[in-house]
Amino acid sequence: MSRYFSSSLSSLAPYTPGEQPQDLSSFIKLNTNENPYGPEKEMVEKAVAGMRKLNLYPDPSQNDLRLKIASLYKVAKENVTLSNGSDEMLLFCFLAFCPRGSVILTPDITYSFYNTLTSLLGLKTKEIPLLDDFRVDVDTFCREKGTVVIANPNALTGINLPLSDVERIISSDSNRICIIDEAYVDFGGESALPLIMKYPNVVVVRTFSKSRSLAGARLGYAFAGEELSEDIERVRNSINPYNINSFTLSAAMEKLQDEETTWRNIEEIRRVREYTSKELETFGFSVLPSSANFIFVSSPVLPGDMYYSELKKRGILIRHFTKERIASFSRITVGKREDMETLIRKTQEILNERI
Ligand SMILES: *Cc1c(COP(=O)(O)O)cnc(C)c1O
């Protein structure tokens, strides 16, 4: 840190992304929850052909894509806002709704980028520990004061919080905003989208990075009532009115033309998730019930850091976390069937060597 670095950012805790090796041929990548399918070459070519010329700025109103998303989900364009990845939407929401020094309530085990944002913006995080079975402690969320940020299905665990529990938290205090991060909802979660018409204090954050295979294009979006959406737009237009580039606007339009392929891939990922969970369970792993495109697993004989490094030696990347409560766990993205078969084979090999 140079001596010029802003003193107000002295406690900044930048996010540590999963490894992104540039030589993809030497690794099976199961570490950052990317979608193993698509985008299809034909779709990308159409997106390039249909995009606004690059000498022009992209459309700052983003109307076409907002309308497209709105009609797909049966809401109005005024209920939809767009961001450069959903991480940026989280930034917009924190800026719009959380004054400096205010409190963010979030589970102790969740997406760590929330803490990065609180450190960036001078907010305070109050972690609400997950219950012993790694489920969200709904009663405590209802009782505590602060902006609620919950990933549902939860990041790291993959566990879905039932909609009735989400509604209980939202309705417990109409004076605070609840941000429901639904990055993984398409893989089997229950969406809080219907609640945006019923409650004025909920924002549902989504992304094209996971279920829609466009992590590299960086596109997030949010559903909220009209007033909250206007607030998000106010912030967006104060940071970067051109936050979605022309290619990404076009690629997302194309992606939404073919929902059938999207949902076929999602179904396959769910099948492969169940296959992988069962196989690992036969090796004595415990696997949390996942509604996402990853599984969170632990073995009684294989510490998380060792499983990670032994797999890496064998050309497979997974994610391991150092936080004490989950040090014995690993997070494994659900890839293609053949990649998961390789994972199972290598896991068997590692277990055999240790016995
Ligand atoms: C992946 C992920 C995001 C970020 O997605 P981008 O749209 O790629 O920025 C947000 N929240 C959770 C819980 C995620 O796992």
Ligand as a Chemical Component Dictionary entry (heavy atoms), coordinates in Angstrom:
data_LIG
# 
_chem_comp.id                   LIG 
_chem_comp.type                 NON-POLYMER 
_chem_comp.pdbx_formal_charge   0 
_chem_comp.three_letter_code    LIG 
# 
loop_
_chem_comp_atom.comp_id 
_chem_comp_atom.atom_id 
_chem_comp_atom.alt_atom_id 
_chem_comp_atom.type_symbol 
_chem_comp_atom.charge 
_chem_comp_atom.model_Cartn_x 
_chem_comp_atom.model_Cartn_y 
_chem_comp_atom.model_Cartn_z 
_chem_comp_atom.pdbx_ordinal 
LIG C1 C1 C 0 -21.264 -15.724 -8.686  1  
LIG C2 C2 C 0 -21.997 -14.942 -7.678  2  
LIG C3 C3 C 0 -22.272 -13.591 -7.856  3  
LIG C4 C4 C 0 -21.596 -12.748 -8.887  4  
LIG O1 O1 O 0 -21.918 -12.978 -10.122 5  
LIG P1 P1 P 0 -21.520 -11.988 -11.299 6  
LIG O2 O2 O 0 -22.832 -11.683 -11.894 7  
LIG O3 O3 O 0 -20.633 -12.800 -12.163 8  
LIG O4 O4 O 0 -20.848 -10.776 -10.740 9  
LIG C5 C5 C 0 -23.090 -12.951 -6.956  10 
LIG N1 N1 N 0 -23.573 -13.587 -5.896  11 
LIG C6 C6 C 0 -23.292 -14.878 -5.663  12 
LIG C7 C7 C 0 -23.858 -15.532 -4.452  13 
LIG C8 C8 C 0 -22.492 -15.586 -6.544  14 
LIG O5 O5 O 0 -22.156 -16.835 -6.266  15 
# 
loop_
_chem_comp_bond.comp_id 
_chem_comp_bond.atom_id_1 
_chem_comp_bond.atom_id_2 
_chem_comp_bond.value_order 
_chem_comp_bond.pdbx_ordinal 
LIG C1 C2 SING 1  
LIG C2 C3 SING 2  
LIG C2 C8 DOUB 3  
LIG C3 C4 SING 4  
LIG C3 C5 DOUB 5  
LIG C4 O1 SING 6  
LIG O1 P1 SING 7  
LIG P1 O2 DOUB 8  
LIG P1 O3 SING 9  
LIG P1 O4 SING 10 
LIG C5 N1 SING 11 
LIG N1 C6 DOUB 12 
LIG C6 C7 SING 13 
LIG C6 C8 SING 14 
LIG C8 O5 SING 15 
# 
